[in-house]
Amino acid sequence: MSDIVDGKRIGPASRLLHAAKSASGTLLGLLYPPTCIACQAATGVPHALCASCWSGIRFIERPYCERLGTPFAVDLGQPLLSPAAIADPPVFGRARAVTEYGETASALVHRLKYGDRLELARALGLMMVRAGAELLKEADVIVPVPLHRWRLWRRRFNQAMALATIVSDESGIPCDPFLLARVKSTRQQVGLTKAQRQENLQGAFRVPADAKARLKGKRVLLIDDVLTTGATANAASRALLRGGAASVDVLAFARVVTEA
């Protein structure tokens, strides 16, 4: 006699194995109850936000600037560009993000980047797939913002790469982290002005010679964890376009939104 589990027919041996796994999962749930991925409070399901942290996420939804993805306070009923996008157009085509960079978003990004919480990449990446659905429909390849080799060695992993892997797996769009290299070891961007950030990133990115054939004519979706002034996204996009990309859009988990 056989049973159907997850749409598949299984025999007695597989049924026993499935039951054992279920029991093991239940036991682990009792010993280590699921907690909020941001604040560690108890939750009903693993890898989720508690009600308090969920309410603290300021999701970015329309109306927003069609170029920068920054939210508008008032819906005027038609696609618009923000004054910032008109006065200083970005190098990339469009940017989208899941949420404004607030307390909860900051905690999530910090845990992923510095707390060795790689499991957070899946939760954040899934939200990014939804927020970037329109960009993903037009993308040919996903590229994470790279780290310089020395920073990658110190940090042990690239958070943008972790997010890009999830976005790629969920969307079916291939991820190629070798289309863009960070060839200049820049200082930390925190605390720098927009002009200082741009100067700091001058010449930081390059498309390797052996990657130009793969990049040529491709519509790139660039992935990062946080968009602040857009200096990193602009510098990376400029290198990709010079290297042969047809276009570059940007998708991040969070973006800093300043009051106009």
C-alpha positions as CSV (number, residue, x, y, z in Angstrom):
1,M,0.0,0.0,0.0
2,S,1.3,3.5,-0.8
3,D,0.4,7.1,0.2
4,I,0.5,10.4,-1.6
5,V,2.9,13.0,0.1
6,D,3.5,16.4,-1.5
7,G,1.9,15.1,-4.7
8,K,4.2,12.0,-4.9
9,R,3.3,8.4,-4.3
10,I,5.5,6.8,-1.6
11,G,5.9,3.3,-0.3
12,P,6.0,1.9,3.2
13,A,9.8,2.7,3.7
14,S,9.5,6.2,2.4
15,R,6.3,6.7,4.6
16,L,8.3,5.8,7.7
17,L,11.1,8.1,6.7
18,H,8.6,11.0,6.1
19,A,7.0,10.3,9.5
20,A,10.4,10.4,11.2
21,K,11.3,13.7,9.6
22,S,8.0,15.2,10.6
23,A,8.4,14.0,14.2
24,S,12.0,15.4,14.2
25,G,10.7,18.7,13.0
26,T,8.0,18.8,15.7
27,L,10.6,18.0,18.4
28,L,13.0,20.7,17.2
29,G,10.0,23.1,17.2
30,L,9.4,22.3,20.8
31,L,13.0,22.6,21.8
32,Y,13.8,25.7,19.7
33,P,10.5,27.5,19.1
34,P,10.6,29.9,16.1
35,T,11.5,33.5,16.7
36,C,11.2,36.8,14.8
37,I,14.1,37.2,12.3
38,A,14.4,40.9,13.5
39,C,13.9,41.0,17.2
40,Q,14.0,37.4,18.3
41,A,10.5,37.5,19.8
42,A,8.4,34.3,19.6
43,T,6.5,33.7,16.3
44,G,4.1,31.1,15.0
45,V,6.3,30.1,12.1
46,P,10.0,30.1,11.5
47,H,11.9,32.7,9.4
48,A,9.1,35.3,9.8
49,L,8.6,38.7,11.5
50,C,6.5,39.1,14.6
51,A,3.5,41.4,14.4
52,S,5.4,44.3,16.0
53,C,8.3,44.2,13.6
54,W,6.0,43.6,10.6
55,S,4.1,46.8,11.5
56,G,7.5,48.6,11.6
57,I,8.3,47.7,8.0
58,R,7.5,50.7,5.8
59,F,6.8,49.0,2.5
60,I,7.4,51.0,-0.6
61,E,4.4,50.8,-2.9
62,R,3.0,53.0,-5.6
63,P,2.9,56.0,-5.9
64,Y,6.7,56.3,-6.2
65,C,9.2,57.8,-8.6
66,E,9.5,55.6,-11.6
67,R,13.3,56.1,-11.8
68,L,14.4,56.2,-8.2
69,G,11.6,54.2,-6.6
70,T,11.3,56.7,-3.8
71,P,7.7,57.0,-2.4
72,F,5.4,60.0,-3.0
73,A,3.2,61.3,-0.2
74,V,0.3,61.9,-2.6
75,D,-1.1,59.7,-5.4
76,L,-1.6,61.9,-8.5
77,G,-3.0,59.0,-10.5
78,Q,-0.2,58.7,-13.1
79,P,3.5,57.6,-13.3
80,L,5.8,60.5,-12.3
81,L,9.4,61.3,-11.8
82,S,10.6,62.9,-8.6
83,P,12.4,66.3,-8.6
84,A,15.6,64.5,-7.6
85,A,15.4,62.1,-10.6
86,I,14.8,65.0,-13.0
87,A,17.6,67.2,-11.5
88,D,20.2,64.5,-11.2
89,P,19.1,61.4,-13.3
90,P,20.7,58.1,-12.2
91,V,23.0,56.1,-14.4
92,F,20.7,53.1,-14.0
93,G,17.3,52.9,-15.5
94,R,15.0,52.1,-12.5
95,A,15.4,51.3,-8.9
96,R,13.0,49.4,-6.6
97,A,13.2,48.4,-2.9
98,V,11.0,46.5,-0.5
99,T,11.0,49.0,2.3
100,E,12.3,52.3,3.6
101,Y,15.4,52.0,5.7
102,G,14.0,52.2,9.2
103,E,14.6,50.5,12.5
104,T,13.3,47.1,11.6
105,A,14.9,47.1,8.1
106,S,18.2,48.2,9.6
107,A,18.1,45.4,12.1
108,L,17.4,42.8,9.4
109,V,20.2,44.1,7.2
110,H,22.6,44.3,10.1
111,R,21.9,40.7,11.2
112,L,22.4,39.5,7.6
113,K,25.6,41.5,6.9
114,Y,27.4,41.2,10.3
115,G,25.6,38.6,12.3
116,D,26.3,35.5,10.1
117,R,22.6,35.1,9.7
118,L,22.6,33.8,6.2
119,E,19.2,32.2,6.6
120,L,17.8,35.8,6.6
121,A,18.7,36.0,2.9
122,R,15.7,33.8,2.0
123,A,13.1,35.9,3.8
124,L,14.5,39.2,2.5
125,G,15.1,37.8,-1.0
126,L,11.5,36.6,-1.3
127,M,10.2,40.1,-0.4
128,M,12.6,41.5,-3.0
129,V,11.1,39.2,-5.7
130,R,7.7,40.6,-5.1
131,A,8.9,44.2,-4.9
132,G,11.0,43.8,-8.1
133,A,8.5,41.8,-10.2
134,E,8.3,44.4,-13.0
135,L,12.1,44.6,-13.2
136,L,12.5,40.8,-13.2
137,K,10.1,40.5,-16.1
138,E,12.5,42.4,-18.3
139,A,15.9,41.2,-16.9
140,D,18.2,38.8,-18.7
141,V,20.7,38.3,-15.9
142,I,21.1,39.1,-12.2
143,V,24.3,40.6,-10.9
144,P,25.1,41.2,-7.2
145,V,27.1,44.3,-6.2
146,P,30.5,42.7,-5.6
147,L,32.8,43.2,-2.6
148,H,36.5,43.8,-3.0
149,R,38.5,40.5,-2.3
150,W,40.0,41.8,0.9
151,R,36.6,42.8,2.4
152,L,35.1,39.5,1.2
153,W,37.9,37.7,3.0
154,R,37.3,39.6,6.2
155,R,33.5,39.3,6.1
156,R,33.5,35.7,4.6
157,F,30.5,36.3,2.4
158,N,28.8,38.9,0.2
159,Q,25.3,39.8,1.4
160,A,24.3,41.0,-2.0
161,M,25.3,37.7,-3.5
162,A,23.2,35.8,-0.9
163,L,20.2,37.9,-1.8
164,A,20.9,37.6,-5.5
165,T,21.0,33.8,-5.2
166,I,17.5,33.7,-3.7
167,V,16.1,36.2,-6.3
168,S,17.6,34.1,-9.1
169,D,16.3,30.8,-7.7
170,E,12.7,32.2,-7.2
171,S,12.5,34.0,-10.5
172,G,14.4,31.6,-12.7
173,I,16.6,34.4,-14.1
174,P,20.3,33.3,-14.1
175,C,22.7,35.0,-11.7
176,D,26.3,35.7,-12.9
177,P,28.4,37.2,-10.1
178,F,31.5,37.2,-12.4
179,L,30.1,39.9,-14.8
180,L,31.3,42.6,-12.5
181,A,34.4,42.9,-10.3
182,R,35.3,45.4,-7.5
183,V,38.9,46.3,-8.4
184,K,39.4,49.1,-5.9
185,S,39.4,48.7,-2.2
186,T,37.2,51.7,-1.1
187,R,36.8,53.0,2.4
188,Q,33.5,52.5,4.2
189,Q,30.7,54.7,2.8
190,V,29.0,55.3,6.2
191,G,29.2,58.9,7.2
192,L,30.3,60.2,3.7
193,T,28.4,62.8,1.8
194,K,27.0,62.0,-1.7
195,A,29.9,63.8,-3.3
196,Q,32.4,61.9,-1.1
197,R,30.7,58.6,-1.9
198,Q,31.0,59.3,-5.6
199,E,34.7,60.2,-5.3
200,N,35.3,57.1,-3.1
201,L,33.8,54.8,-5.8
202,Q,35.6,56.4,-8.8
203,G,37.0,53.5,-10.8
204,A,35.9,50.9,-8.2
205,F,34.1,48.5,-10.6
206,R,35.1,46.9,-13.8
207,V,33.7,44.3,-16.2
208,P,36.4,41.6,-16.6
209,A,37.7,41.2,-20.2
210,D,36.6,37.5,-20.2
211,A,33.0,38.5,-19.2
212,K,32.3,41.1,-21.8
213,A,31.0,38.5,-24.4
214,R,28.5,37.2,-21.8
215,L,27.4,40.7,-20.8
216,K,27.0,42.2,-24.3
217,G,23.4,43.3,-25.0
218,K,22.1,41.9,-21.7
219,R,19.5,43.6,-19.5
220,V,21.0,43.5,-16.1
221,L,19.3,43.5,-12.7
222,L,21.8,44.7,-10.1
223,I,21.2,43.5,-6.6
224,D,22.2,45.1,-3.3
225,D,21.0,45.1,0.3
226,V,20.6,48.9,0.8
227,L,20.3,51.9,-1.5
228,T,21.5,55.1,0.2
229,T,22.5,57.9,-2.1
230,G,22.7,55.7,-5.1
231,A,26.5,56.3,-5.5
232,T,27.3,52.5,-5.4
233,A,24.5,51.6,-7.8
234,N,25.5,54.4,-10.2
235,A,29.2,53.4,-10.2
236,A,28.4,49.7,-10.7
237,S,25.8,50.5,-13.4
238,R,28.3,52.8,-15.3
239,A,30.8,49.9,-15.4
240,L,28.2,47.4,-16.6
241,L,27.0,49.8,-19.4
242,R,30.6,50.5,-20.5
243,G,31.2,46.8,-20.5
244,G,28.4,46.2,-23.0
245,A,25.2,45.8,-21.0
246,A,22.0,47.1,-22.8
247,S,20.5,48.4,-19.6
248,V,20.8,48.2,-15.8
249,D,18.0,48.3,-13.2
250,V,18.6,48.1,-9.5
251,L,16.8,46.0,-6.8
252,A,17.5,46.4,-3.1
253,F,15.9,45.2,0.1
254,A,15.8,48.7,1.7
255,R,16.5,52.3,0.6
256,V,17.2,55.4,2.6
257,V,14.4,57.9,2.0
258,T,15.2,61.5,2.9
259,E,12.5,64.1,3.4
260,A,12.1,66.6,0.6
